[in-house]
Amino acid sequence: MRTADILTALRFALTPVVMWLVFSDQAVAALCVFAIGSLSDVLDGLCARRGTKESLYGPTFDGLADFTLIYGTTLALSIRGEAFWLMVVALVSIAYLIPVISIISR
């Protein structure tokens, strides 16, 4: 497993932690863990570009991890009433429509 893949997997692992912290009303801790997840995204990008091995699944794995962290956090905030449901619906719709439109346009 490449370093970039490990950092990407870290975002999957941090998503339920962030959601639990949001539900536990620990906003500062949730923000810190979310920041660590965001930093792992930057670092995995650097590692992937510097690495000599190329991965066919890497970009998809990275995108899915980003999707999971961002939308999991947004969903938790929405359930708590800290974010608007319309925003969640719009973000998820955009995230699904972009790949579908891309595939159709090819």
DSSP file (Angstrom, degrees, kcal/mol; ACC not computed):
  #  RESIDUE AA STRUCTURE BP1 BP2  ACC     N-H-->O    O-->H-N    N-H-->O    O-->H-N    TCO  KAPPA ALPHA  PHI   PSI    X-CA   Y-CA   Z-CA
    1    1 A M              0   0    0      0, 0.0     2,-0.1     0, 0.0     0, 0.0   0.000 360.0 360.0 360.0 134.6    0.0    0.0    0.0
    2    2 A R     >  -     0   0    0      1,-0.1     4,-1.8    49,-0.0     3,-0.2  -0.389 360.0-115.2 -79.2 158.8    1.3    3.4   -0.9
    3    3 A T  H  > S+     0   0    0      1,-0.2     4,-2.4     2,-0.2     5,-0.2   0.887 117.7  55.7 -59.4 -40.5    1.7    6.3    1.5
    4    4 A A  H  > S+     0   0    0      1,-0.2     4,-2.0     2,-0.2    -1,-0.2   0.882 106.4  50.6 -61.3 -37.9   -0.9    8.2   -0.4
    5    5 A D  H  > S+     0   0    0      2,-0.2     4,-2.6     1,-0.2    -1,-0.2   0.874 108.8  51.3 -68.1 -37.1   -3.4    5.4    0.0
    6    6 A I  H  X S+     0   0    0     -4,-1.8     4,-1.6     2,-0.2    -2,-0.2   0.913 110.8  48.2 -65.4 -42.6   -2.8    5.2    3.7
    7    7 A L  H  X S+     0   0    0     -4,-2.4     4,-1.0     2,-0.2    -2,-0.2   0.870 111.9  50.1 -66.2 -35.8   -3.5    9.0    4.0
    8    8 A T  H >X S+     0   0    0     -4,-2.0     4,-1.1     1,-0.2     3,-0.7   0.920 108.4  51.9 -67.0 -43.4   -6.6    8.6    2.0
    9    9 A A  H 3X S+     0   0    0     -4,-2.6     4,-2.0     1,-0.2    -1,-0.2   0.822 100.2  64.9 -62.0 -30.5   -7.8    5.7    4.2
   10   10 A L  H 3X S+     0   0    0     -4,-1.6     4,-2.2     1,-0.2    -1,-0.2   0.878  96.9  55.4 -59.6 -37.9   -7.2    8.0    7.2
   11   11 A R  H <X S+     0   0    0     -4,-1.0     4,-1.3    -3,-0.7    -1,-0.2   0.880 105.8  51.3 -64.3 -37.3  -10.0   10.3    5.9
   12   12 A F  H  < S+     0   0    0     -4,-1.1     3,-0.3     1,-0.2    -1,-0.2   0.918 112.1  47.1 -62.7 -41.8  -12.4    7.3    5.8
   13   13 A A  H  X S+     0   0    0     -4,-2.0     4,-0.6     1,-0.2    -2,-0.2   0.831 110.9  51.6 -69.6 -32.3  -11.5    6.5    9.4
   14   14 A L  H  X S+     0   0    0     -4,-2.2     4,-2.7     1,-0.2     5,-0.2   0.727  91.7  77.4 -78.4 -21.5  -11.8   10.1   10.6
   15   15 A T  H  X S+     0   0    0     -4,-1.3     4,-2.4    -3,-0.3     5,-0.2   0.936  96.7  42.6 -58.4 -51.7  -15.3   10.6    9.1
   16   16 A P  H  > S+     0   0    0      0, 0.0     4,-2.5     0, 0.0    -1,-0.2   0.846 113.1  55.4 -65.4 -28.6  -17.2    8.7   11.9
   17   17 A V  H  X S+     0   0    0     -4,-0.6     4,-2.4     2,-0.2    -2,-0.2   0.943 109.4  45.6 -65.1 -47.0  -15.0   10.4   14.5
   18   18 A V  H  X S+     0   0    0     -4,-2.7     4,-2.3     1,-0.2    -1,-0.2   0.928 113.8  49.6 -61.1 -45.0  -15.9   13.9   13.2
   19   19 A M  H  X S+     0   0    0     -4,-2.4     4,-2.4    -5,-0.2    -1,-0.2   0.914 110.8  49.5 -62.2 -42.7  -19.6   12.9   13.0
   20   20 A W  H  X S+     0   0    0     -4,-2.5     4,-1.8     1,-0.2    -1,-0.2   0.903 110.7  50.4 -62.5 -41.4  -19.6   11.5   16.6
   21   21 A L  H  <>S+     0   0    0     -4,-2.4     5,-2.7     2,-0.2    -1,-0.2   0.876 109.5  51.1 -65.9 -37.1  -17.9   14.7   17.8
   22   22 A V  H ><5S+     0   0    0     -4,-2.3     3,-1.4     1,-0.2    -2,-0.2   0.941 112.6  45.5 -62.9 -46.6  -20.5   16.9   16.1
   23   23 A F  H 3<5S+     0   0    0     -4,-2.4    -2,-0.2     1,-0.3    -1,-0.2   0.785 109.4  56.3 -67.7 -26.3  -23.3   14.8   17.7
   24   24 A S  T 3<5S-     0   0    0     -4,-1.8    -1,-0.3    -5,-0.2    -2,-0.2   0.372 114.9-117.1 -85.9   5.3  -21.5   15.0   21.1
   25   25 A D  T < 5S+     0   0    0     -3,-1.4     2,-0.5     1,-0.2    -3,-0.2   0.875  72.6 134.9  60.9  41.0  -21.5   18.8   20.9
   26   26 A Q     >< +     0   0    0     -5,-2.7     4,-2.5     1,-0.2     5,-0.2  -0.670  20.8 165.2-116.6  73.3  -17.7   19.0   20.8
   27   27 A A  H  > S+     0   0    0     -2,-0.5     4,-2.6     1,-0.2     5,-0.2   0.871  70.8  50.2 -62.8 -42.5  -17.4   21.6   18.0
   28   28 A V  H  > S+     0   0    0      2,-0.2     4,-2.3     1,-0.2    -1,-0.2   0.930 113.2  46.0 -65.5 -44.0  -13.7   22.5   18.6
   29   29 A A  H  > S+     0   0    0      2,-0.2     4,-2.5     1,-0.2     5,-0.2   0.910 112.7  51.1 -63.6 -41.5  -12.6   18.9   18.6
   30   30 A A  H  X S+     0   0    0     -4,-2.5     4,-2.6     1,-0.2    -2,-0.2   0.907 110.2  49.8 -61.7 -41.7  -14.7   18.1   15.5
   31   31 A L  H  X S+     0   0    0     -4,-2.6     4,-2.3     2,-0.2    -1,-0.2   0.902 110.8  49.5 -63.6 -41.4  -13.1   21.1   13.8
   32   32 A C  H  X S+     0   0    0     -4,-2.3     4,-2.0     2,-0.2    -2,-0.2   0.918 112.9  45.6 -64.8 -43.6   -9.6   19.9   14.7
   33   33 A V  H  X S+     0   0    0     -4,-2.5     4,-2.2     2,-0.2    -2,-0.2   0.897 112.6  51.3 -67.6 -39.1  -10.2   16.3   13.5
   34   34 A F  H  X S+     0   0    0     -4,-2.6     4,-2.4    -5,-0.2    -2,-0.2   0.898 108.9  52.0 -62.1 -39.8  -11.8   17.7   10.3
   35   35 A A  H  X S+     0   0    0     -4,-2.3     4,-2.5     2,-0.2    -2,-0.2   0.885 107.6  51.6 -64.3 -38.5   -8.7   19.8    9.8
   36   36 A I  H  X S+     0   0    0     -4,-2.0     4,-2.1     2,-0.2    -1,-0.2   0.917 110.3  49.2 -62.9 -42.6   -6.5   16.8   10.2
   37   37 A G  H  X S+     0   0    0     -4,-2.2     4,-1.1     2,-0.2    -2,-0.2   0.896 111.6  48.8 -62.3 -40.6   -8.6   15.0    7.6
   38   38 A S  H  X S+     0   0    0     -4,-2.4     4,-1.5     1,-0.2     3,-0.3   0.891 109.9  51.5 -66.8 -39.4   -8.3   18.0    5.2
   39   39 A L  H  X S+     0   0    0     -4,-2.5     4,-2.6     1,-0.2    -1,-0.2   0.870 104.3  57.5 -64.8 -36.3   -4.5   18.1    5.8
   40   40 A S  H  X S+     0   0    0     -4,-2.1     4,-2.4     1,-0.2    -1,-0.2   0.828 102.8  55.8 -64.0 -29.3   -4.3   14.4    4.9
   41   41 A D  H  X S+     0   0    0     -4,-1.1     4,-1.6    -3,-0.3    -1,-0.2   0.921 109.2  45.3 -66.5 -43.6   -5.9   15.3    1.6
   42   42 A V  H  X S+     0   0    0     -4,-1.5     4,-1.9     1,-0.2    -2,-0.2   0.935 115.3  47.4 -63.6 -46.6   -3.2   17.8    0.8
   43   43 A L  H  X S+     0   0    0     -4,-2.6     4,-2.7     1,-0.2    -2,-0.2   0.874 109.1  52.5 -66.4 -37.7   -0.4   15.4    1.9
   44   44 A D  H  X S+     0   0    0     -4,-2.4     4,-2.4     1,-0.2    -1,-0.2   0.861 107.9  53.0 -68.7 -31.2   -1.8   12.4    0.0
   45   45 A G  H  X S+     0   0    0     -4,-1.6     4,-2.0     2,-0.2    -1,-0.2   0.918 110.6  46.6 -64.7 -42.9   -1.8   14.6   -3.1
   46   46 A L  H  X S+     0   0    0     -4,-1.9     4,-2.0     2,-0.2    -2,-0.2   0.924 114.0  47.8 -63.9 -44.4    1.8   15.5   -2.6
   47   47 A C  H  X S+     0   0    0     -4,-2.7     4,-2.0     1,-0.2    -2,-0.2   0.895 110.6  51.8 -64.1 -39.8    2.8   11.9   -2.0
   48   48 A A  H  < S+     0   0    0     -4,-2.4    -1,-0.2     1,-0.2    -2,-0.2   0.889 111.6  46.2 -66.2 -38.3    0.9   10.7   -5.0
   49   49 A R  H  < S+     0   0    0     -4,-2.0    -1,-0.2     1,-0.2    -2,-0.2   0.845 116.5  44.7 -73.0 -32.3    2.6   13.2   -7.3
   50   50 A R  H  < S+     0   0    0     -4,-2.0    -2,-0.2    -5,-0.2    -1,-0.2   0.750  95.4  96.6 -81.6 -24.7    6.1   12.4   -5.9
   51   51 A G     <  -     0   0    0     -4,-2.0    -3,-0.0    -5,-0.2   -49,-0.0  -0.205  66.1-145.3 -67.9 156.6    5.6    8.6   -5.9
   52   52 A T  S    S+     0   0    0      2,-0.0     2,-0.4     0, 0.0    -1,-0.1   0.684  77.3  82.6 -93.5 -21.0    6.9    6.5   -8.7
   53   53 A K        -     0   0    0      2,-0.0     2,-0.4     1,-0.0    -2,-0.1  -0.673  67.7-150.6 -86.7 137.4    4.0    4.0   -8.6
   54   54 A E        -     0   0    0     -2,-0.4     2,-0.4     4,-0.0    -2,-0.0  -0.861   6.7-155.1-106.2 144.1    0.8    4.9  -10.4
   55   55 A S        -     0   0    0     -2,-0.4    -2,-0.0     1,-0.1    -7,-0.0  -0.958  14.8-156.4-120.9 133.7   -2.5    3.6   -9.2
   56   56 A L  S    S+     0   0    0     -2,-0.4     4,-0.3     1,-0.2    -1,-0.1   0.830 100.8  41.8 -73.1 -31.6   -5.6    3.1  -11.4
   57   57 A Y  S  > S+     0   0    0      1,-0.1     4,-3.1     2,-0.1     5,-0.3   0.588  90.4  93.1 -91.1 -10.8   -7.9    3.3   -8.3
   58   58 A G  H  > S+     0   0    0      1,-0.2     4,-2.7     2,-0.2     5,-0.2   0.895  85.9  44.0 -53.1 -53.7   -6.0    6.2   -6.6
   59   59 A P  H  > S+     0   0    0      0, 0.0     4,-2.2     0, 0.0    -1,-0.2   0.885 117.5  46.5 -62.7 -36.8   -8.0    9.2   -8.0
   60   60 A T  H  > S+     0   0    0     -4,-0.3     4,-2.4     2,-0.2    -2,-0.2   0.919 113.0  49.1 -69.5 -43.1  -11.3    7.4   -7.4
   61   61 A F  H  X S+     0   0    0     -4,-3.1     4,-2.0     2,-0.2    -1,-0.2   0.902 112.9  48.3 -61.3 -43.2  -10.3    6.3   -3.9
   62   62 A D  H  X S+     0   0    0     -4,-2.7     4,-2.4    -5,-0.3    -2,-0.2   0.919 111.7  48.8 -64.9 -45.3   -9.2    9.9   -3.1
   63   63 A G  H  X S+     0   0    0     -4,-2.2     4,-2.6    -5,-0.2    -2,-0.2   0.892 110.9  50.3 -63.1 -39.7  -12.4   11.4   -4.4
   64   64 A L  H  X S+     0   0    0     -4,-2.4     4,-2.5     2,-0.2    -1,-0.2   0.886 110.2  50.2 -66.3 -38.5  -14.6    8.9   -2.5
   65   65 A A  H  X S+     0   0    0     -4,-2.0     4,-2.4     2,-0.2     5,-0.2   0.906 111.5  48.3 -65.7 -41.3  -12.7    9.7    0.7
   66   66 A D  H  X S+     0   0    0     -4,-2.4     4,-2.6     2,-0.2     5,-0.3   0.938 112.2  49.3 -61.2 -46.8  -13.2   13.5    0.1
   67   67 A F  H  X S+     0   0    0     -4,-2.6     4,-2.5     1,-0.2     5,-0.4   0.920 111.7  49.1 -58.2 -46.3  -16.9   12.9   -0.5
   68   68 A T  H  X S+     0   0    0     -4,-2.5     4,-1.8     1,-0.2     5,-0.3   0.923 114.1  43.8 -63.0 -46.7  -17.2   10.8    2.6
   69   69 A L  H  X S+     0   0    0     -4,-2.4     4,-1.8     2,-0.2    -2,-0.2   0.944 119.4  40.7 -66.1 -48.4  -15.5   13.3    4.9
   70   70 A I  H  X S+     0   0    0     -4,-2.6     4,-2.3    -5,-0.2    -2,-0.2   0.943 121.8  38.7 -69.2 -48.3  -17.2   16.4    3.6
   71   71 A Y  H  X S+     0   0    0     -4,-2.5     4,-2.4    -5,-0.3    -1,-0.2   0.816 113.6  55.1 -77.9 -28.4  -20.7   15.1    3.2
   72   72 A G  H  X S+     0   0    0     -4,-1.8     4,-2.1    -5,-0.4    -1,-0.2   0.920 112.4  44.4 -64.1 -43.2  -20.6   13.0    6.4
   73   73 A T  H  X S+     0   0    0     -4,-1.8     4,-2.4    -5,-0.3    -2,-0.2   0.919 114.2  48.9 -66.3 -44.4  -19.7   16.1    8.3
   74   74 A T  H  X S+     0   0    0     -4,-2.3     4,-2.1     1,-0.2    -2,-0.2   0.893 110.8  50.9 -63.4 -39.7  -22.3   18.2    6.5
   75   75 A L  H  X S+     0   0    0     -4,-2.4     4,-2.5     2,-0.2    -1,-0.2   0.920 109.7  49.8 -63.7 -44.2  -25.0   15.5    7.1
   76   76 A A  H  X S+     0   0    0     -4,-2.1     4,-1.8     1,-0.2    -2,-0.2   0.913 111.3  49.2 -61.2 -42.4  -24.1   15.4   10.9
   77   77 A L  H  <>S+     0   0    0     -4,-2.4     5,-3.0     1,-0.2     6,-0.9   0.873 110.9  51.0 -65.1 -35.9  -24.4   19.2   11.1
   78   78 A S  H ><5S+     0   0    0     -4,-2.1     3,-1.1     4,-0.3    -2,-0.2   0.915 107.4  51.7 -67.3 -43.3  -27.7   19.1    9.2
   79   79 A I  H 3<5S+     0   0    0     -4,-2.5    -1,-0.2     1,-0.3    -2,-0.2   0.877 110.2  49.9 -62.3 -36.6  -29.2   16.5   11.6
   80   80 A R  T 3<5S-     0   0    0     -4,-1.8    -1,-0.3    -5,-0.2    -2,-0.2   0.585 118.9-113.4 -76.7  -9.3  -28.1   18.7   14.5
   81   81 A G  T < 5S+     0   0    0     -3,-1.1    -3,-0.2    -4,-0.5    -2,-0.1   0.632  87.6 115.5  86.8  14.1  -29.8   21.7   12.9
   82   82 A E  S   <S+     0   0    0     -5,-3.0     2,-0.3    -6,-0.2    -4,-0.3   0.586  75.9  36.4 -91.0 -12.9  -26.5   23.5   12.3
   83   83 A A  S    S-     0   0    0     -6,-0.9     2,-0.3    -8,-0.1    -2,-0.2  -0.938  90.9-100.4-136.8 158.9  -26.7   23.4    8.5
   84   84 A F     >  -     0   0    0     -2,-0.3     4,-1.4     1,-0.1     3,-0.4  -0.615  18.3-139.8 -83.3 137.1  -29.5   23.7    6.0
   85   85 A W  H  > S+     0   0    0     -2,-0.3     4,-2.7     1,-0.2     5,-0.2   0.854 103.6  61.7 -61.1 -35.5  -30.9   20.5    4.5
   86   86 A L  H  > S+     0   0    0      1,-0.2     4,-2.5     2,-0.2    -1,-0.2   0.882 101.5  52.3 -60.3 -37.1  -31.2   22.3    1.2
   87   87 A M  H  > S+     0   0    0     -3,-0.4     4,-2.7     2,-0.2    -1,-0.2   0.915 109.8  48.6 -63.9 -42.7  -27.4   22.7    1.2
   88   88 A V  H  X S+     0   0    0     -4,-1.4     4,-2.6     2,-0.2     5,-0.3   0.936 112.7  47.4 -63.0 -46.6  -26.9   19.0    1.8
   89   89 A V  H  X S+     0   0    0     -4,-2.7     4,-2.4     1,-0.2    -2,-0.2   0.914 113.7  48.2 -61.6 -43.3  -29.3   18.1   -0.9
   90   90 A A  H  X S+     0   0    0     -4,-2.5     4,-2.4    -5,-0.2    -2,-0.2   0.927 113.1  46.9 -64.2 -45.4  -27.6   20.5   -3.3
   91   91 A L  H  X S+     0   0    0     -4,-2.7     4,-2.4     2,-0.2    -2,-0.2   0.918 114.8  45.5 -64.8 -43.8  -24.1   19.4   -2.5
   92   92 A V  H  X S+     0   0    0     -4,-2.6     4,-1.8    -5,-0.2     5,-0.2   0.902 112.5  51.8 -67.0 -39.9  -24.9   15.7   -2.8
   93   93 A S  H  X S+     0   0    0     -4,-2.4     4,-2.8    -5,-0.3     5,-0.2   0.927 111.3  46.9 -61.5 -44.9  -26.8   16.3   -6.1
   94   94 A I  H  X S+     0   0    0     -4,-2.4     4,-2.2     1,-0.2    -1,-0.2   0.920 109.6  54.2 -62.7 -43.2  -23.9   18.1   -7.6
   95   95 A A  H  < S+     0   0    0     -4,-2.4    -1,-0.2     1,-0.2    -2,-0.2   0.841 116.2  38.3 -62.3 -33.2  -21.5   15.4   -6.5
   96   96 A Y  H  X S+     0   0    0     -4,-1.8     4,-1.3    -5,-0.1    -1,-0.2   0.831 114.9  52.5 -85.1 -34.1  -23.6   12.8   -8.2
   97   97 A L  H  X S+     0   0    0     -4,-2.8     4,-3.1    -5,-0.2     5,-0.3   0.862  98.9  62.7 -73.3 -35.2  -24.5   14.8  -11.3
   98   98 A I  H  X S+     0   0    0     -4,-2.2     4,-2.3     1,-0.2    -1,-0.2   0.942 107.9  41.1 -59.2 -50.9  -21.0   15.8  -12.3
   99   99 A P  H  > S+     0   0    0      0, 0.0     4,-2.4     0, 0.0    -1,-0.2   0.899 115.6  51.8 -64.2 -36.8  -19.7   12.3  -12.9
  100  100 A V  H  X S+     0   0    0     -4,-1.3     4,-2.5     2,-0.2    -2,-0.2   0.935 112.0  45.2 -64.0 -45.9  -23.0   11.3  -14.6
  101  101 A I  H  X S+     0   0    0     -4,-3.1     4,-2.5     1,-0.2    -1,-0.2   0.889 112.0  53.3 -63.8 -39.2  -22.8   14.2  -16.9
  102  102 A S  H  X S+     0   0    0     -4,-2.3     4,-0.9    -5,-0.3    -2,-0.2   0.907 111.0  45.8 -61.6 -42.4  -19.2   13.5  -17.6
  103  103 A I  H >< S+     0   0    0     -4,-2.4     3,-0.5     1,-0.2    -2,-0.2   0.910 113.7  48.9 -68.3 -42.3  -20.0    9.9  -18.5
  104  104 A I  H 3< S+     0   0    0     -4,-2.5    -2,-0.2     1,-0.2    -1,-0.2   0.891 107.1  55.8 -64.3 -39.2  -22.9   10.9  -20.7
  105  105 A S  H 3<        0   0    0     -4,-2.5    -1,-0.2     1,-0.3    -2,-0.2   0.728 360.0 360.0 -68.8 -20.7  -20.9   13.6  -22.5
  106  106 A R    <<        0   0    0     -4,-0.9    -1,-0.3    -3,-0.5    -2,-0.2   0.480 360.0 360.0 -77.7 360.0  -18.2   11.0  -23.5
